[in-house]
Amino acid sequence: MWKLGRLLTMFRKELLLAWAVLRDPRAPKAAKLATVLAALYVVSPIDFIPDTIPVLGWLDDGLIGYLLLQLAFKFLPEELLNSLRSRVDGKAGVR
């Protein structure tokens, strides 16, 4: 059960990091675009696997959204990524 909690904590940190990328003026436009595309894919009714297939449809959304976020993070300069991660880790530890 603790693995699920750890996974949810990691997911929350990734979402906070994506939000930080969108808000930071130093982030490249490519990183912001990939982050927006990840969010749009998750909420879009158009999928590779429809959400009517219970588990596979949700996994499809999560996996492609996660991969697009990882692509967005690759577009960031290393020092900016580290700065944003430390900021997110500080905020995530407060709650």
Residue pairs with C-beta under 8 A, 6 or more apart in sequence:
9 92
12 92
13 88
13 89
13 92
14 66
14 69
16 88
16 91
16 92
17 69
17 73
17 84
17 85
17 88
18 35
18 38
18 39
18 69
18 72
20 84
20 87
20 88
21 27
21 31
21 32
21 35
21 72
21 73
21 76
21 84
22 32
22 35
22 36
24 80
24 84
26 80
27 76
27 80
28 75
28 76
28 77
30 72
30 75
31 72
31 73
31 75
31 76
32 72
33 72
34 68
34 69
34 71
34 72
34 75
35 68
35 69
35 72
37 68
38 64
38 65
38 66
38 68
38 69
38 72
39 65
41 47
41 61
41 64
41 65
41 68
42 61
42 62
42 65
45 51
47 57
47 60
47 61
48 60
48 64
49 56
49 57
49 59
49 60
50 57
51 57
51 58
51 61
73 81
76 84
